[in-house]
Amino acid sequence: MTKASAYAIVRARFNQEITDALHAGAMRAFSDHARGSKVETFDVPGAFELPLAALWLARTGKYSAVVCLGCVIRGETPHFDYVAGEAARGIASVSLATGVPVIFGVLTTDNTAQAWARAGKKRRGTAPHTGPDPAGGNKGYEAAVAAIEMAALKKKLRVKS
């Protein structure tokens, strides 16, 4: 899809089994669509920390795009609303402030089963989804494809960060 570039992935460790599955999907997408590109992964504690790490990475000027991967599952308190909302707002703000595509690959689900489905599995421990969709239902794959497409569009338009 595009010639070699450098991409960053920022992965939240909270709900790590799920974010690991998202990361595997993202890496598969980079292999499928941006073969030869350098992809570096950086871990942060949770989804709330994704925007700041993305800002630091975008400011380096080393990356064509930054993919943010996380998983926030609704609980019994309003904590979900604060974390999910601020992660989304912060990630969008970083992209707009820096001009670097920063992709929102954060799952915001009501339960663990929904999170696993969006990570490309029916539930923890089951085989990945198979079928005509190359992403296999994995939102990490989809986020990486979006990063590749946005980086290509920026290059085509000759936009400076």
HUFEN-V331274 format. One record per pair of residues at least 12 apart in sequence whose ideal C-beta (glycine too) atoms are under 10 Angstrom apart, sorted by the first residue. I is the first residue (numbers start at 1). J is the second residue. D is the distance in whole Angstrom. If there is no record, write none. Layout:
# HUFEN-V331274
i = (I/I)
j = (J/J)
d = (D/D)
This chain:
# HUFEN-V331274
i = (1/1/1/1/1/1/1/1/1/1/1/1/2/2/2/2/2/2/2/2/2/2/2/3/3/3/3/3/3/4/4/4/4/4/4/5/5/5/5/5/5/5/5/5/5/5/5/5/5/6/6/6/6/6/6/6/6/6/6/6/7/7/7/7/7/7/7/7/7/7/7/7/7/7/7/7/7/7/7/7/7/8/8/8/8/8/8/8/8/8/8/8/8/8/8/8/8/8/8/8/8/8/9/9/9/9/9/9/9/9/9/9/9/9/9/9/9/9/9/9/9/9/9/9/9/10/10/10/10/10/10/10/10/10/10/10/10/10/10/10/10/10/10/10/10/10/10/11/11/11/11/11/11/11/11/11/11/11/11/11/11/11/12/12/12/12/12/12/12/12/12/12/12/12/12/12/12/12/12/12/13/13/13/13/13/13/13/14/14/14/14/14/14/14/14/14/14/14/15/15/15/15/15/15/15/15/15/15/15/16/16/17/17/17/17/17/17/17/17/18/18/18/18/18/18/18/18/18/18/18/18/18/18/19/19/19/19/19/19/19/19/19/19/19/19/20/20/20/21/21/21/21/21/21/21/21/21/21/21/21/21/22/22/22/22/22/22/22/22/22/22/22/22/22/22/22/22/22/22/23/23/23/23/23/23/23/23/23/24/24/24/24/24/24/25/25/25/25/25/25/25/25/25/25/25/25/25/25/25/25/25/26/26/26/26/26/26/26/26/26/26/26/26/26/26/26/27/27/27/27/27/28/28/28/28/28/28/28/28/28/29/29/29/29/29/29/29/29/29/29/29/29/29/30/30/30/30/30/30/31/32/32/32/32/32/32/33/33/33/33/33/33/33/33/34/34/34/34/34/34/34/34/37/37/37/38/38/38/39/39/39/39/40/40/40/40/41/41/42/42/42/42/43/44/44/46/46/46/46/46/47/47/47/47/47/47/47/47/47/47/47/47/47/47/47/48/48/48/48/48/48/48/48/48/49/49/49/49/50/50/50/50/50/50/50/50/50/50/50/50/50/50/51/51/51/51/51/51/51/51/51/51/51/51/52/52/53/53/53/54/54/54/54/54/54/54/54/54/54/54/54/54/54/55/55/55/55/55/55/55/55/55/56/57/57/57/57/58/58/58/58/58/58/58/58/58/59/59/59/59/59/60/61/61/61/62/63/63/63/63/63/63/64/64/64/64/64/64/64/64/64/64/65/65/65/65/65/65/65/65/65/65/65/65/65/65/65/66/66/66/66/66/66/66/66/66/66/67/67/67/67/67/67/67/67/67/67/67/67/68/68/68/68/68/68/68/68/68/68/68/68/68/69/69/69/69/69/69/69/69/69/69/70/70/70/70/70/70/70/70/70/71/71/71/71/71/71/71/71/71/71/71/72/72/72/72/72/72/72/72/72/73/73/73/73/73/73/73/73/73/74/74/74/74/74/75/75/80/80/80/81/83/83/84/84/84/84/85/87/87/87/88/88/88/90/90/91/91/91/91/92/95/98/99/99/99/99/100/100/100/100/100/100/101/101/101/101/101/101/101/101/101/101/102/102/103/103/103/103/103/103/103/103/103/103/104/104/104/105/105/105/105/105/105/105/105/105/105/106/106/107/107/107/112/115/116/117/117/117/117/118/118/118/118/118/119/119/119/119/119/119/120/120/120/120/120/120/120/120/120/121/121/121/122)
j = (29/30/32/33/34/35/37/145/148/149/151/152/33/34/35/36/37/64/148/149/151/152/155/34/35/36/37/152/155/34/35/36/37/38/64/30/34/36/37/38/39/63/64/65/147/148/151/152/155/34/37/38/39/40/60/62/63/64/65/151/26/30/34/37/38/39/40/41/57/62/63/64/65/66/67/101/103/144/147/148/151/38/39/40/41/42/53/54/56/57/58/60/62/63/64/65/66/67/68/100/102/147/22/23/26/27/30/39/40/41/42/43/57/63/65/66/67/68/69/103/105/140/143/144/147/40/41/42/43/44/49/50/51/52/53/54/55/56/57/66/67/68/69/70/91/102/105/23/26/41/42/43/44/50/53/67/68/69/70/71/105/140/43/44/45/46/47/48/49/50/53/68/69/70/71/72/83/87/105/106/43/44/45/46/47/49/70/44/45/46/47/48/49/70/71/72/73/83/46/47/70/71/72/73/107/109/112/115/119/43/71/71/112/115/116/119/121/124/125/69/70/71/73/107/109/112/115/116/118/119/121/124/140/43/46/47/69/70/71/105/106/107/115/119/140/69/119/140/69/71/115/116/118/119/120/121/124/128/138/139/140/67/69/70/71/105/106/107/115/118/119/120/138/139/140/141/142/143/144/41/43/67/69/105/119/138/140/144/119/120/128/138/140/141/69/105/118/119/120/128/135/136/137/138/139/140/141/142/143/144/145/39/41/67/69/103/105/138/139/140/141/142/143/144/145/147/39/41/140/141/144/120/128/134/135/136/138/140/141/144/67/134/135/138/140/141/142/143/144/145/146/147/148/67/141/144/145/147/148/144/134/135/141/144/145/148/134/141/144/145/147/148/149/152/64/65/144/145/147/148/151/152/64/148/151/62/63/64/63/67/144/147/57/62/63/66/67/69/54/56/57/66/69/68/70/70/71/72/83/87/68/69/70/71/72/83/84/86/87/88/90/91/106/107/108/70/72/79/82/83/84/86/87/90/68/70/87/90/66/68/69/70/86/87/88/90/91/94/102/104/105/106/68/86/87/88/89/90/91/92/93/94/95/102/90/94/66/68/94/66/67/68/87/90/91/93/94/95/98/100/102/103/104/90/91/93/94/95/97/98/100/102/94/94/98/100/102/94/95/97/98/99/100/101/102/161/94/97/98/100/161/100/98/100/161/100/100/101/102/147/151/161/100/101/147/148/150/151/152/154/155/161/95/100/101/102/103/143/144/146/147/148/149/150/151/152/154/91/94/95/98/100/101/102/103/147/151/101/102/103/104/105/140/143/144/145/146/147/148/87/88/90/91/94/95/102/103/104/105/106/143/147/103/104/105/106/107/119/139/140/143/144/83/84/87/91/104/105/106/107/108/105/106/107/108/109/112/115/116/118/119/139/84/85/87/88/106/107/108/109/115/107/108/109/110/111/112/113/114/115/108/109/110/111/114/110/111/108/109/110/108/106/108/106/107/108/109/108/104/106/108/104/106/108/102/104/103/104/105/106/104/150/161/154/159/160/161/147/150/151/154/159/161/146/147/148/149/150/151/152/153/154/161/147/150/142/143/144/145/146/147/148/149/150/151/139/143/146/118/138/139/140/141/142/143/144/146/147/139/143/119/139/140/124/139/137/129/137/138/139/137/138/139/140/142/136/137/138/139/140/141/133/135/136/137/138/139/140/141/142/136/137/138/137)
d = (10/10/8/4/6/9/10/8/6/8/10/7/7/5/9/10/8/8/6/8/7/5/8/8/9/7/8/9/9/7/8/4/5/7/10/10/7/9/5/8/9/8/4/8/10/8/6/9/8/10/7/4/8/7/10/6/5/6/9/10/9/6/7/6/7/5/8/10/10/10/6/6/6/7/7/10/10/8/6/8/7/9/8/5/8/7/9/8/10/5/8/8/8/4/9/8/5/7/9/9/9/9/9/6/6/8/9/6/7/5/7/9/9/10/10/8/5/8/6/9/8/9/9/8/9/10/8/5/8/6/8/5/9/9/5/5/10/9/7/6/7/5/7/8/9/9/9/5/9/6/7/5/7/9/9/9/8/5/7/10/9/9/8/6/7/5/5/8/7/6/9/8/7/4/7/9/10/9/10/8/5/7/6/7/10/9/9/9/7/4/7/9/9/7/7/8/9/9/9/9/8/4/8/7/8/10/8/7/9/9/9/9/10/10/9/9/10/6/9/9/9/4/8/7/9/8/5/7/8/5/9/8/10/9/10/9/5/6/6/9/9/9/10/8/8/9/9/9/10/9/9/8/9/4/6/6/9/8/7/10/7/9/5/8/7/6/9/7/9/8/6/8/7/6/3/8/10/8/9/7/9/9/6/9/10/10/6/10/9/8/9/8/7/9/9/9/10/7/6/8/7/7/9/3/7/4/4/8/8/7/10/8/9/6/6/9/7/8/9/4/6/9/6/4/9/8/7/8/8/9/8/10/10/9/9/9/8/8/6/8/9/8/7/8/8/4/8/8/4/5/9/9/7/9/9/5/9/8/7/9/7/10/8/9/8/9/9/10/8/6/10/5/9/10/9/10/8/9/9/5/9/9/8/8/9/9/9/10/9/9/8/10/9/8/8/10/9/9/9/9/7/9/10/9/8/7/9/8/7/9/8/9/4/7/5/6/7/8/4/9/9/9/5/9/9/9/9/10/8/5/9/6/6/8/10/9/9/9/9/4/8/6/10/6/10/7/6/9/9/9/9/7/8/8/7/9/8/3/5/9/7/5/10/8/7/8/9/8/9/5/9/6/10/8/6/10/5/8/9/8/5/9/10/8/9/8/5/10/8/7/9/8/9/9/9/8/9/6/8/8/4/8/4/9/6/8/9/9/6/8/9/9/9/8/7/10/7/9/10/9/9/10/8/8/8/8/9/4/8/8/8/10/9/7/4/7/6/10/9/8/4/7/9/6/4/9/8/9/8/8/9/6/7/5/7/7/10/9/8/5/9/5/8/5/6/10/8/5/10/8/10/9/5/9/10/6/6/6/6/6/8/10/9/9/5/7/9/10/8/6/7/9/9/9/6/9/9/7/4/7/9/10/7/4/8/7/9/5/10/8/8/9/5/10/7/10/6/7/5/8/9/8/8/5/7/6/6/10/8/6/8/7/5/7/9/10/10/8/9/9/10/9/9/7/9/4/10/9/8/5/8/6/7/8/9/10/8/5/9/7/7/9/6/8/6/7/4/10/9/9/8/10/5/8/6/9/9/4/6/10/8/7/10/8/9/9/5/8/9/5/5/10/10/7/10/10/7/9/10/10/6/6/9/8/3/8/8/9/9/9/7/6/9/7/10/10/8/6/10/10/7/8/5/9/9/10/8/6/7/7/10/9/7/5/5/3/8/8/7/10/9/8/8/9)
